[in-house]
Amino acid sequence: MTLLMVIVLVILLCLAVPIGLSVAISSLLPSLMSDSFTFSGVFILRSMLGGVNQTTLLAIPLFVLSGIIMARGSVSKKLFEVFAYFIGKRTAGIPCAVIITCLFFAAISGSAPATVAAVGSMTIPFMLEMGYDKKFSVALVAVSGGLGVIIPPSIPFILYAQASGSSVSDLFLAGIIPGFLIAFILMGYSYLYCKSNGEDKKAIASVVDTLHQKSFVKVLGESVWALLTPFIILGCIYSGITSPTEAAAIAVFYSLVISMFVYKTLKVSDLWDIFVTAAKTYGPILFILAASVAFSRILTLLQVQEAVTTWISNDFTNKTIILLVFNVIVLLVGMVMDTTPAIMILTPILLPTAMIFGVDPVHFGIIMVVNLAIGFVTPPIGVNLFVASSLSMIPMMELAKKAAPIIFLFLIALLVITFVPELSLMLLSE
């Protein structure tokens, strides 16, 4: 029955049936195939509704909305300007400024595609104006956008917390050091690339000098409200003032205030379109999430988790091999499946086995999300590549080839994060 569910799911996905609908149809198969199966269609519907009736999940649409408001309000431009002001004239200064901007915007939106869209639409033309290779510029933004699901607040962390019962706050805290590690690796690659390929120093100087003409006080004054955003969101969570869901609501109001009254880049007339865009973005996620909850409960009734645990325990006894196998599984799934169903389906299957081998649930969540972040920039799905391709009109596969060395470094970072759990758990122990 389990094999049939998987085969039908794969066939439906290959036929381009929407992911949420494919998962829902696959969940109905056992009840349709066997009258003795207790989980009927009515119970599946109840599971779908009950699975999304969680206060924690309210953080997802709120973070989506705040990210869209920040993107439309040109907050990413303010972030980039202040980083370019300080390091723009150094070797690889502009590419590093782009990566740091992705890092900060990731701490606002919680979404990788949103980070690519917001930062890329503004920084790619800047980089081209300063003489950087177009494919390098676009590929760098696409991969750096993956920080959007690792740096807190992260929507996949919220989903993993829902599937595993882990603390959202702990996952947010655990993602900080791995996120910064990956950002530093990306900056190191950018430095080596610019050293070997050279930079147009005159073009860079002309753009950066324009920023310097504003004076440090003016540039910082314009950017300080954007720079404060992640500190306000995360500060509210870790100080115990608010829950992650309440912090997400604060992010929405804060983004509205600075975009409409401080930067004055949004008008009241823009809000309806922003709310519609947010609803269209979250709607499919909600349905996928509901269907995935039902699917995971079906797998539980079919005792899939126990079967997988028994199989792995019998065939593998080494923790290192287990972690490598799990990385390969999640990485391959992330290449062909959206983040939401991947987390909701794989977590209840793989986590119990990982815990038997002594893997901390929070650490395992970091491993899963980093794998899925790599999936954002690898074909055939590669959502970040699609977004970057639409911004630049460069074919996705050409971007994937240019991004290959960066993805390789991302994989090295994944292995370090996997086998050095202290990087993820260090802040939790303090």
C-alpha positions as CSV (number, residue, x, y, z in Angstrom):
1,M,0.0,0.0,0.0
2,T,2.8,2.4,0.9
3,L,4.6,1.6,-2.4
4,L,1.4,2.3,-4.3
5,M,1.0,5.6,-2.5
6,V,4.5,6.7,-3.4
7,I,4.2,5.5,-7.1
8,V,0.9,7.4,-7.5
9,L,2.4,10.5,-5.9
10,V,5.4,10.4,-8.2
11,I,3.2,9.9,-11.3
12,L,0.9,12.8,-10.3
13,L,3.9,15.1,-9.8
14,C,5.4,14.1,-13.1
15,L,2.0,14.9,-14.7
16,A,2.3,18.5,-13.2
17,V,-0.7,18.0,-10.9
18,P,-0.4,20.6,-8.1
19,I,1.6,19.3,-5.2
20,G,-1.1,19.7,-2.5
21,L,-3.6,17.9,-4.7
22,S,-1.2,15.1,-5.5
23,V,-0.5,14.5,-1.8
24,A,-4.2,14.6,-0.9
25,I,-5.1,12.0,-3.7
26,S,-2.3,9.7,-2.5
27,S,-3.6,10.0,1.1
28,L,-7.0,8.7,-0.1
29,L,-5.7,5.6,-1.7
30,P,-5.6,3.3,1.3
31,S,-9.3,4.0,2.2
32,L,-10.3,3.5,-1.4
33,M,-8.4,0.3,-1.9
34,S,-9.4,-1.4,1.4
35,D,-12.7,-1.2,3.3
36,S,-10.9,-2.4,6.5
37,F,-8.6,0.6,6.5
38,T,-9.9,2.8,9.4
39,F,-8.7,6.1,8.1
40,S,-11.6,7.1,5.8
41,G,-12.0,10.2,3.6
42,V,-13.8,11.9,6.5
43,F,-11.0,11.4,8.9
44,I,-8.5,12.5,6.2
45,L,-10.4,15.8,5.9
46,R,-10.5,16.2,9.7
47,S,-6.8,15.6,9.8
48,M,-6.2,18.2,7.2
49,L,-8.2,20.8,9.1
50,G,-6.8,19.8,12.4
51,G,-3.2,19.9,11.1
52,V,-3.4,23.5,10.1
53,N,-5.5,24.6,13.2
54,Q,-2.3,25.6,15.1
55,T,-1.4,29.0,16.4
56,T,2.2,28.5,15.6
57,L,1.4,28.3,11.9
58,L,0.0,31.8,11.9
59,A,3.6,33.0,11.9
60,I,4.0,31.8,8.3
61,P,1.5,34.1,6.5
62,L,2.6,36.9,8.8
63,F,6.3,36.5,7.9
64,V,5.3,36.1,4.2
65,L,3.3,39.4,4.4
66,S,6.1,41.3,6.2
67,G,8.6,40.1,3.6
68,I,6.5,41.3,0.7
69,I,5.9,44.7,2.4
70,M,9.7,45.1,3.0
71,A,10.4,44.1,-0.6
72,R,7.9,46.5,-2.1
73,G,9.1,49.2,0.4
74,S,12.6,49.1,-1.0
75,V,14.1,48.0,2.3
76,S,16.6,45.7,0.5
77,K,17.9,48.8,-1.3
78,K,18.6,50.6,2.0
79,L,20.4,47.5,3.4
80,F,22.6,47.2,0.3
81,E,23.6,50.9,0.3
82,V,24.9,50.8,3.9
83,F,27.0,47.6,3.3
84,A,28.3,48.9,-0.1
85,Y,29.2,52.2,1.6
86,F,31.6,50.4,4.0
87,I,33.1,47.6,1.9
88,G,32.2,48.5,-1.7
89,K,35.8,49.5,-2.7
90,R,37.5,46.4,-1.3
91,T,38.2,43.4,-3.4
92,A,34.9,41.5,-3.9
93,G,33.3,44.2,-1.7
94,I,30.2,44.6,-3.8
95,P,29.5,40.8,-4.1
96,C,30.1,40.5,-0.3
97,A,27.6,43.4,0.2
98,V,25.1,41.5,-1.8
99,I,25.6,38.4,0.3
100,I,25.3,40.4,3.6
101,T,22.1,42.0,2.2
102,C,20.7,38.6,1.6
103,L,21.7,37.6,5.1
104,F,19.8,40.6,6.6
105,F,16.8,40.4,4.3
106,A,16.6,36.7,5.1
107,A,16.2,37.7,8.8
108,I,13.2,39.8,7.7
109,S,11.3,37.6,5.1
110,G,12.1,34.0,6.3
111,S,11.8,32.9,2.6
112,A,14.5,32.0,0.1
113,P,12.5,33.0,-3.1
114,A,11.4,36.2,-1.5
115,T,15.1,37.1,-0.7
116,V,16.2,36.4,-4.2
117,A,13.4,38.5,-5.7
118,A,13.8,41.4,-3.3
119,V,17.6,41.6,-3.3
120,G,18.2,40.4,-6.9
121,S,15.8,42.9,-8.5
122,M,17.8,45.7,-6.9
123,T,21.4,44.4,-6.8
124,I,21.8,42.6,-10.1
125,P,21.5,45.9,-12.2
126,F,24.0,47.5,-9.8
127,M,26.5,44.7,-10.3
128,L,26.1,44.8,-14.0
129,E,26.6,48.6,-14.0
130,M,29.9,48.0,-12.1
131,G,31.1,45.5,-14.7
132,Y,30.5,42.2,-13.0
133,D,29.8,39.2,-15.2
134,K,26.0,38.8,-15.5
135,K,25.9,35.0,-14.9
136,F,28.1,35.3,-11.9
137,S,26.0,38.1,-10.4
138,V,22.7,36.3,-10.9
139,A,24.1,32.9,-9.7
140,L,25.5,34.6,-6.6
141,V,22.1,36.1,-5.7
142,A,20.3,32.8,-6.3
143,V,22.6,30.8,-4.0
144,S,22.8,33.5,-1.4
145,G,19.0,33.6,-1.3
146,G,19.2,30.1,0.2
147,L,20.1,31.9,3.4
148,G,16.5,32.9,3.6
149,V,15.5,29.5,5.0
150,I,18.5,29.1,7.4
151,I,18.8,32.5,9.0
152,P,15.9,33.0,11.5
153,P,13.1,33.7,11.2
154,S,12.7,30.8,8.8
155,I,9.4,29.4,7.5
156,P,10.8,25.9,7.0
157,F,11.9,25.9,10.7
158,I,8.3,26.6,11.7
159,L,7.1,23.7,9.5
160,Y,9.8,21.4,11.0
161,A,8.7,22.4,14.5
162,Q,5.1,21.6,13.6
163,A,6.2,18.1,12.3
164,S,8.6,17.2,15.0
165,G,7.3,18.9,18.1
166,S,10.6,20.9,18.5
167,S,10.7,24.5,19.8
168,V,10.5,27.1,17.1
169,S,12.6,29.4,19.2
170,D,15.3,26.8,19.6
171,L,15.4,26.1,15.8
172,F,15.7,29.9,15.1
173,L,18.6,30.1,17.6
174,A,20.3,27.0,16.2
175,G,20.1,28.4,12.6
176,I,22.2,31.5,13.4
177,I,25.7,30.0,13.4
178,P,25.2,27.7,10.4
179,G,23.7,30.6,8.4
180,F,26.7,32.8,9.1
181,L,29.1,30.0,8.3
182,I,27.5,29.6,4.9
183,A,27.5,33.3,4.3
184,F,31.3,33.5,5.1
185,I,32.0,30.6,2.7
186,L,30.1,32.4,0.0
187,M,32.1,35.6,0.6
188,G,35.3,33.6,0.5
189,Y,34.3,32.2,-2.9
190,S,33.4,35.7,-4.1
191,Y,36.8,37.0,-3.0
192,L,38.7,34.2,-4.9
193,Y,36.5,34.7,-8.0
194,C,37.1,38.5,-8.1
195,K,40.9,38.0,-7.5
196,S,41.2,35.6,-10.4
197,N,38.8,37.4,-12.8
198,G,39.4,41.0,-11.8
199,E,37.0,43.9,-11.2
200,D,36.3,47.2,-12.9
201,K,37.6,49.4,-10.1
202,K,36.7,52.7,-11.9
203,A,33.1,51.6,-12.4
204,I,32.8,50.4,-8.8
205,A,34.4,53.7,-7.5
206,S,32.0,55.8,-9.4
207,V,29.0,54.1,-7.8
208,V,30.4,53.9,-4.3
209,D,31.5,57.5,-4.5
210,T,27.9,58.5,-5.1
211,L,27.0,56.8,-1.8
212,H,29.9,58.5,-0.1
213,Q,28.7,61.9,-1.2
214,K,25.6,61.4,1.0
215,S,27.9,61.2,4.0
216,F,28.1,58.4,6.5
217,V,25.5,59.9,8.8
218,K,22.9,60.2,6.0
219,V,23.5,56.7,4.7
220,L,23.3,55.2,8.1
221,G,20.3,57.3,9.1
222,E,18.4,56.1,6.0
223,S,19.3,52.4,6.6
224,V,19.1,52.2,10.4
225,W,15.4,51.4,10.4
226,A,16.0,48.5,8.0
227,L,19.0,47.3,10.0
228,L,17.0,47.2,13.2
229,T,14.3,44.9,11.8
230,P,15.9,41.5,12.4
231,F,17.1,42.7,15.9
232,I,13.6,43.7,16.8
233,I,12.0,40.5,15.5
234,L,14.6,38.1,17.1
235,G,15.0,40.3,20.2
236,C,11.3,40.0,21.0
237,I,11.5,36.3,20.7
238,Y,14.6,35.6,22.7
239,S,14.0,38.1,25.4
240,G,10.7,36.3,26.1
241,I,8.6,39.3,25.3
242,T,6.7,37.5,22.5
243,S,6.3,34.2,20.9
244,P,7.4,33.7,17.3
245,T,3.9,34.2,16.1
246,E,3.5,37.4,18.0
247,A,6.9,38.6,16.7
248,A,5.7,37.9,13.2
249,A,2.7,40.2,13.8
250,I,5.1,42.9,15.1
251,A,7.2,42.4,11.9
252,V,4.1,43.2,9.8
253,F,3.3,46.4,11.7
254,Y,6.9,47.5,11.8
255,S,7.4,47.0,8.1
256,L,4.2,48.9,7.3
257,V,5.3,51.8,9.5
258,I,8.8,52.2,8.1
259,S,7.7,51.7,4.5
260,M,4.8,54.1,4.6
261,F,5.9,56.8,7.1
262,V,9.7,56.6,7.3
263,Y,10.9,55.7,3.8
264,K,7.5,56.7,2.2
265,T,8.0,54.1,-0.5
266,L,4.5,52.6,-0.1
267,K,1.1,54.2,-0.3
268,V,-2.3,53.1,1.0
269,S,-3.3,52.3,-2.5
270,D,-0.5,49.7,-2.7
271,L,-1.7,47.7,0.2
272,W,-4.5,45.8,-1.5
273,D,-2.1,44.4,-4.1
274,I,0.3,43.4,-1.3
275,F,-2.4,41.6,0.7
276,V,-3.5,39.8,-2.5
277,T,0.0,38.7,-3.3
278,A,0.5,37.4,0.2
279,A,-2.7,35.4,0.1
280,K,-1.7,33.9,-3.3
281,T,1.7,33.0,-1.8
282,Y,0.4,31.5,1.4
283,G,-2.7,29.8,-0.1
284,P,-0.9,26.9,-1.8
285,I,1.4,26.5,1.2
286,L,-1.6,26.1,3.5
287,F,-3.2,23.4,1.3
288,I,0.1,21.6,0.9
289,L,0.6,21.7,4.6
290,A,-2.9,20.3,5.3
291,A,-2.5,17.5,2.8
292,S,1.0,16.7,4.1
293,V,-0.3,16.3,7.7
294,A,-2.9,13.8,6.4
295,F,-0.3,12.0,4.4
296,S,2.1,11.7,7.3
297,R,-0.7,10.3,9.5
298,I,-1.5,7.7,6.9
299,L,2.1,6.7,6.9
300,T,2.0,6.4,10.7
301,L,-1.0,4.0,10.5
302,L,0.8,2.0,7.8
303,Q,3.7,1.8,10.3
304,V,6.1,3.2,7.7
305,Q,8.2,4.9,10.3
306,E,8.7,1.6,12.2
307,A,9.6,-0.2,8.9
308,V,12.2,2.4,7.9
309,T,13.7,2.4,11.4
310,T,13.9,-1.4,11.4
311,W,15.5,-1.5,7.9
312,I,18.1,1.2,8.7
313,S,18.9,-0.3,12.1
314,N,19.4,-3.7,10.6
315,D,21.5,-2.6,7.6
316,F,23.4,0.4,9.2
317,T,25.0,0.6,12.6
318,N,27.4,3.5,12.1
319,K,26.1,7.0,12.9
320,T,28.3,8.6,10.3
321,I,26.8,6.4,7.5
322,I,23.3,7.0,8.8
323,L,23.8,10.8,8.6
324,L,25.3,10.5,5.1
325,V,22.3,8.4,4.0
326,F,19.8,10.9,5.4
327,N,21.6,13.8,3.8
328,V,21.4,12.0,0.4
329,I,17.7,11.2,0.8
330,V,16.7,14.8,1.9
331,L,19.0,16.4,-0.8
332,L,17.4,14.3,-3.6
333,V,13.9,14.9,-2.3
334,G,14.6,18.6,-2.0
335,M,15.7,18.7,-5.7
336,V,12.3,17.5,-6.9
337,M,9.8,18.5,-4.2
338,D,8.8,21.7,-2.5
339,T,10.0,22.5,1.0
340,T,6.7,22.2,2.7
341,P,5.7,18.6,1.7
342,A,9.3,17.5,2.0
343,I,9.6,18.5,5.6
344,M,6.1,17.4,6.6
345,I,6.5,13.9,5.0
346,L,10.2,13.1,5.7
347,T,10.4,14.4,9.3
348,P,8.1,11.8,10.9
349,I,9.8,9.0,8.8
350,L,13.5,9.9,9.4
351,L,13.6,11.7,12.7
352,P,12.7,8.7,15.0
353,T,15.6,6.7,13.4
354,A,18.0,9.7,13.7
355,M,17.1,10.0,17.4
356,I,17.8,6.3,18.0
357,F,21.4,7.0,16.8
358,G,21.7,10.0,19.2
359,V,21.0,12.9,16.8
360,D,19.4,15.9,18.5
361,P,16.0,16.8,17.0
362,V,17.0,20.4,16.7
363,H,20.3,19.5,15.0
364,F,18.4,17.2,12.6
365,G,16.1,20.1,11.7
366,I,19.1,22.2,10.8
367,I,20.5,19.4,8.6
368,M,17.1,19.0,6.8
369,V,16.7,22.7,6.2
370,V,20.3,23.2,4.9
371,N,19.7,20.3,2.5
372,L,16.5,21.9,1.3
373,A,18.3,25.2,0.9
374,I,20.6,23.5,-1.6
375,G,17.5,22.1,-3.3
376,F,16.4,25.7,-4.0
377,V,19.4,26.1,-6.4
378,T,19.5,22.7,-8.0
379,P,17.5,21.5,-11.0
380,P,14.9,20.3,-11.8
381,I,12.9,22.4,-9.4
382,G,15.4,25.0,-8.1
383,V,12.9,27.7,-7.2
384,N,15.6,30.2,-6.6
385,L,17.0,29.5,-10.0
386,F,13.6,30.1,-11.6
387,V,13.2,33.4,-9.7
388,A,16.7,34.5,-10.7
389,S,16.2,33.4,-14.3
390,S,13.0,35.5,-14.5
391,L,14.8,38.5,-13.2
392,S,17.8,38.2,-15.6
393,M,16.3,36.3,-18.6
394,I,19.2,33.8,-18.4
395,P,18.1,30.2,-18.9
396,M,17.9,28.2,-15.7
397,M,20.4,25.5,-16.7
398,E,23.0,28.1,-17.6
399,L,22.6,29.6,-14.1
400,A,22.9,26.2,-12.6
401,K,26.2,25.6,-14.3
402,K,27.6,28.9,-13.2
403,A,26.4,28.2,-9.6
404,A,27.9,24.7,-9.5
405,P,31.1,25.8,-7.7
406,I,29.1,27.7,-5.1
407,I,26.8,24.8,-4.6
408,F,29.8,22.5,-4.1
409,L,31.0,24.8,-1.3
410,F,27.4,24.8,0.1
411,L,27.7,21.0,0.2
412,I,31.0,21.2,2.1
413,A,29.3,23.5,4.6
414,L,26.4,20.9,4.9
415,L,28.9,18.2,5.9
416,V,30.6,20.4,8.5
417,I,27.2,21.3,10.0
418,T,26.1,17.6,9.9
419,F,29.2,16.2,11.7
420,V,29.9,19.2,14.0
421,P,26.6,19.4,15.9
422,E,28.0,22.0,18.3
423,L,27.7,24.6,15.5
424,S,23.9,24.2,15.7
425,L,23.6,23.5,19.4
426,M,26.2,25.9,20.8
427,L,23.8,28.8,21.4
428,L,21.2,26.5,23.0
429,S,23.6,25.3,25.7
430,E,24.3,28.8,26.9
